[in-house]
Amino acid sequence: QVQLVESGGELVQAGSSLRLSCVASGRTLSWYTMGWFRQAPGKEREVGAFITSSGSIAESADSVKGRFTISRDNAKNTVYLQMNSLKPEDTAVYYCAAARGLSSSTFYRRDKYDYWGQGTQVTVSS
């Protein structure tokens, strides 16, 4: 079992930056591909970015590409999401998730992630 706890969400103005953190316990994070997902009210949960266990592959979804960057520090069992140039449409609950055994065809599939945090609220005002 892996327990994930997100933090860093808050109310900010458009154009601001935030860094979200996700700390894992229970098992070493270095075994897992990690993803950041978000869910806005009335919408489906969508992937924002993922990073492989070693960090060799890190990608962001088209909707946030160039603004959001995922990174990890396996020694600290922590994954980060750096969010720049925030927009009101980035308002959502942000979740981190962990998975093993993913491939290029499944990195963006939320149903392939086994462990989820409780989420942290990000609100961007215009």
C-alpha positions as CSV (number, residue, x, y, z in Angstrom):
1,Q,0.0,0.0,0.0
2,V,1.1,3.5,-0.8
3,Q,-0.4,6.5,1.0
4,L,-0.2,9.8,-0.8
5,V,-0.8,13.3,0.7
6,E,-0.9,16.4,-1.5
7,S,-0.4,19.9,-0.3
8,G,0.3,23.4,-1.7
9,G,-3.1,24.3,-3.1
10,E,-4.5,27.7,-2.4
11,L,-6.4,30.7,-3.8
12,V,-4.2,32.7,-6.2
13,Q,-4.7,35.4,-8.9
14,A,-4.4,34.6,-12.6
15,G,-0.8,34.7,-13.8
16,S,0.6,33.5,-10.4
17,S,2.6,30.4,-9.8
18,L,2.1,27.5,-7.3
19,R,4.1,24.4,-6.5
20,L,2.1,21.4,-5.3
21,S,3.8,18.6,-3.4
22,C,2.8,14.9,-3.0
23,V,4.5,13.0,-0.2
24,A,4.3,9.2,-0.2
25,S,4.5,6.7,2.7
26,G,4.2,3.0,3.0
27,R,6.4,2.1,0.1
28,T,9.3,3.7,-1.6
29,L,8.1,6.1,-4.3
30,S,10.9,5.1,-6.6
31,W,9.0,2.0,-7.7
32,Y,6.1,4.0,-9.2
33,T,5.2,6.1,-12.1
34,M,3.5,9.2,-10.7
35,G,0.8,11.4,-12.1
36,W,-0.9,14.6,-11.3
37,F,-4.6,14.8,-12.2
38,R,-7.2,17.5,-11.7
39,Q,-10.9,17.6,-11.5
40,A,-13.0,20.7,-12.0
41,P,-16.6,20.9,-10.8
42,G,-18.9,19.0,-13.2
43,K,-16.0,17.7,-15.2
44,E,-14.1,14.4,-15.5
45,R,-10.8,13.9,-13.8
46,E,-8.1,14.6,-16.3
47,V,-4.4,14.0,-16.3
48,G,-2.1,17.0,-16.0
49,A,1.3,15.4,-16.1
50,F,3.2,12.2,-15.3
51,I,6.8,11.1,-14.6
52,T,8.3,7.7,-14.7
53,S,9.8,6.0,-11.7
54,S,13.4,7.0,-12.6
55,G,12.3,10.4,-13.9
56,S,13.6,9.6,-17.4
57,I,10.3,10.5,-18.9
58,A,8.2,13.4,-17.8
59,E,5.4,14.8,-19.8
60,S,2.6,17.3,-19.5
61,A,-0.8,17.2,-21.1
62,D,-1.4,19.5,-24.0
63,S,-3.8,21.7,-21.9
64,V,-1.0,22.6,-19.6
65,K,2.1,22.1,-21.7
66,G,4.7,24.8,-21.3
67,R,3.1,26.0,-18.0
68,F,3.1,22.9,-15.7
69,T,6.2,20.8,-14.9
70,I,6.3,17.6,-13.0
71,S,9.4,16.5,-11.1
72,R,10.3,14.1,-8.3
73,D,12.8,13.6,-5.5
74,N,12.8,9.9,-4.8
75,A,15.1,10.4,-1.8
76,K,12.4,12.5,-0.2
77,N,9.6,10.3,-1.5
78,T,8.0,13.4,-3.0
79,V,6.6,14.4,-6.3
80,Y,6.1,18.1,-7.3
81,L,3.9,19.9,-9.8
82,Q,5.2,23.4,-10.7
83,M,2.4,25.5,-12.1
84,N,3.2,28.8,-13.8
85,S,1.0,31.4,-15.5
86,L,-2.1,30.0,-13.8
87,K,-5.4,30.7,-15.5
88,P,-9.0,30.6,-14.0
89,E,-9.6,27.4,-16.0
90,D,-6.9,25.7,-14.0
91,T,-9.2,25.9,-11.0
92,A,-9.7,22.3,-9.8
93,V,-8.9,19.8,-7.1
94,Y,-5.5,18.4,-7.9
95,Y,-4.7,14.7,-7.1
96,C,-1.5,12.8,-7.3
97,A,-1.5,9.1,-8.1
98,A,0.9,6.2,-8.3
99,A,1.1,3.2,-10.6
100,R,3.4,0.4,-11.7
101,G,3.8,-1.3,-15.0
102,L,2.7,1.5,-17.2
103,S,3.7,2.0,-20.8
104,S,3.5,4.7,-23.4
105,S,-0.1,3.7,-24.2
106,T,-1.2,3.9,-20.6
107,F,0.6,6.8,-18.9
108,Y,-2.4,9.1,-19.4
109,R,-5.1,6.6,-18.4
110,R,-6.4,7.4,-14.9
111,D,-7.9,3.9,-14.5
112,K,-4.3,2.5,-14.6
113,Y,-3.3,4.3,-11.4
114,D,-3.7,2.3,-8.3
115,Y,-3.1,4.8,-5.4
116,W,-4.6,8.2,-5.0
117,G,-4.2,11.1,-2.6
118,Q,-7.1,13.0,-1.1
119,G,-6.5,16.1,-3.3
120,T,-5.7,19.7,-2.8
121,Q,-7.8,22.6,-4.0
122,V,-6.4,25.2,-6.4
123,T,-8.5,28.2,-7.1
124,V,-7.4,30.8,-9.6
125,S,-9.2,34.1,-9.6
126,S,-9.4,36.4,-12.7
